Amino acid sequence: MDDLTVAVFSYNRGEYLENCLQSVWRNMPWARVCVYDDDSDDPSTVRVLKDLDVPVCRPDKTTPGRHGGLYRNMQRALDEAETRWILFLQEDMQIVRPVGRAEMQLVQALFDEIPARAFVCPVFMKSIRAGRHRRRMVAHDNLRAYVRPAKRPAGSVYSDVAIADVGRLRAAGWRFAPSESESATAAQRLFADMPYLADPFAFYCPEVPVFRNRGQSLAAQLSRLVRAGQRISAVIQFS
């Protein structure tokens, strides 16, 4: 089971990074792990990175142009991967249960089934999307996965968090686009559908700070304030 690299993407969320890595080590102790940090400057994150026993890669500041960002780091992780598969994982996520030989045999079977398939999704579906996906997806005839039987919208071919077949991406000359939607559109032209595991093992942590271009987005700040107001209101009502 040494065919998988777990690439964890990090920026200024040290406590989440630590939790993410602990979950990987606890549930996937056999996997190779590498952290791609976007030059974090938060002191707590810097401390976590300093104490890690896994490779930590940072932006190459000698190269002209804008550095860092999730998709540049994902491309670097793909370019440097030495395993058959790579799991792209973000630090606000965690592996929620043991992942072993049976899971990787399933991943292999899904890739072997369709040579043009490049991504498999191991993530629990967010509730906001679950209803729509349930209406459009069906259980695989033989394997523990869900697939789309007909039309393939871009979101059914690619996800930022997925297990990817390294060789197939390289053979197709794959390059990550600057956004998830643009990468999904590119993947739609090149690859077959992306199955969703019926027994997923990765999930997002709730209510984490969100960054865009190294700053917290206005939408994320407003969302945080709304959630804080809701909690305060709930406490007042309960009192």
N, C-alpha and C positions, 0 to 999 in steps of 0.2 A: 504493500500500500504506500509506496514511496513515489507515486506518479503525480502527486498533487502539491502545488505551492499555494499557500494562503497569503495573498498580498493584502495588507491592511493599510488603508489610506488615512492619514492623520493630519489634523491641524488644530492646535490650541484647545484640545479637549482631553487633557491628560487623564482625568478620572475615568472617562469613557474608554479611552485607549487601553488603560490598565485592565478594566473589566473585560473588554473585548478579547485581549490577549489571554487573560486567565481562562476565559471560556473556551478558547481554541486549544490551549494546552491541556485543559481538563478533559475535553471531549474529542480532540483530534491529536493526541500526543505523537502520532506517527508522521504528521504532515510537516513539510518545510514551511517556515514562516519568515516573512520579510515585511518590515514596516517602511512605507513610503511617506515620509513626513514633509509637509510643505513649508519647511523652515519655521516651525512654531517658535514664538517668543514668549509665550505665557510661562512664568517660572515653574508652576506645578507640572506642566507638560514637559518642559525641558528636563526636570528632575526624573520624570518617568522614562523619558527617552534615554537619558544617561545611564540608567540602571538596567536597561534591557540586555538580555543575552542573545538577541537575534539581530541580524543585519538591519541597519537603519539607513535608508537612502534619502538624500535631500536634493533639491534642485541644483543643477549644474550652473553656477552663476557666471561661468566663463563663456557660455553660449549667448550670442546676441538675441534680443527680443524679450518678450514677456515670459517670466519663468513660473513654474509651478502650476497649480490648478489640478483638479481631480483628473481630467482627461489626459493631460500630459504625463502625469504620474502613472496612470493606467497604461499608457503606451509604453512607458519605460519598463514597467513591470512585465508586460508582454514581451518586450524585446529582450529582457534579461532572463526570462524563465528558462529553466533547464529540465522541467518536468513535462509530462504529456498534457496535464491539465493545470489550470490556474483558477482559484477561487478569488474573485474580486470582492473584497469585504471592506466596509467603512467602519471607523472606530466607534460609531454610535450604534453598532450592532453587536450581537452575541450569538454564539453557538449554544443551543439550548438543550442538547442531549448528545449522548455518545454517537459518534459517526465511525463506522468500521467497515469491514470488508463487504458486507451485504450492500451498504449504501454505494460504495464505489463500484461494485459489480453492476448495480442498477444504472449508474451513470455511464459505465462503459457500454452496457446493452443499448441504452438510448442513443448514444453516439454511433455505435456500430449499425444500428437499424437503418439510419439514413445518412449516407456519406456527406450530404450537404448541410447537416445539422452542426451548428457551431457553439450553441449555448444551451445550458440546462439550468433552470431556476430552482434553487433549494430553499427559497424564502417563504415564510408564512405570508399569506396575502393580507394586506391591510383591509380593514372592514369597508373602507370607502370604495374599494375596487372589487370586493369579493362578489357582490351581487351580479355585477356586469360580467365578470369572468365565469361565474357559475352558469350563466345563461348561454355562454358561447363555447364552453369547453366540455369535453366528454372524457370519460375514463378510458385509458388505453386498454386495448383488448387483452394484452398479456402482461404488461408491466405496471408497477405501482407508480403511475404518473397520469397527468391530465394533458390532453392535446387539443388543438383546434382541428375539427374535421374538414373544414372548407377554407373560406377566405382567411388570409393571414394579414391582419393589420400590423403596422410596425411594432406596436407594443407586444405582440405575440412572438416576436423573433429575437428581441434584444432587451436586456435590462442591465443597468449599471452594476447591480449585484447579481452575479451569476457564476456558474462554473463554465469555463470556456476551454475548447479544444485548441491548444497552442498551435499545433501543426496546421490545422485547417485555417486558422486566422492568418498565419504567416503565408500559407500557400495562396490565399486570396488577396494578399497585399493589404491586409486590413489596417486602417488607421482610425483611431478614435476621433470623433468629431467634437466640437466645443460644447455640445449639450447632449443630454440623453435622447431627446427627440430626433436630433440630427443623426446620432449614431444608430438609432432604431431604423430610420429611413434608409440609411446606407446598408444596414444588415438585411433589410427586407429585399434588397436587390441581389444580395450575394448568397444568402443562406436559407435553409429550410426553417420550419417552426422551432420554437423554444418550448420544450415540455416543462411542466411544473411538477415537481415531485409530490406525490400523494402524501408522503410523510416528510415534510420539510424539516430543516434543522437550524435555520438561521432566522433571526428576528430583530427588528429595530427596538432600541430602548425608547421609552416614551419621553416626550417633552425635553428634547435636547436643544442646545443653542445651534442655530444654522448659520453658516457663513457663505457669503458670495463675494468673490474677489477679495478675500482676506478680511472682509468686514461682515458684521452681522446684518442680514437683510432687514429692511423696514418691515416686511411681512412677518418675519420671525420675531422681531421686537414687539409688534402689535399683538401677535398671537400669544406671546409670553405674558403680556400685560392683561389680555382678556382672560387667560387661564388663571392668572393670579387673582383677578377680580372675582371670577367664579368661585374660587376656593374660599376667598374672604366672605363672599355672600353666603356660601354654604355653612361656614362656621357660625355666622351671625344668626342664620335661620335655625341652626341646630341649638344654639344657645337660648 
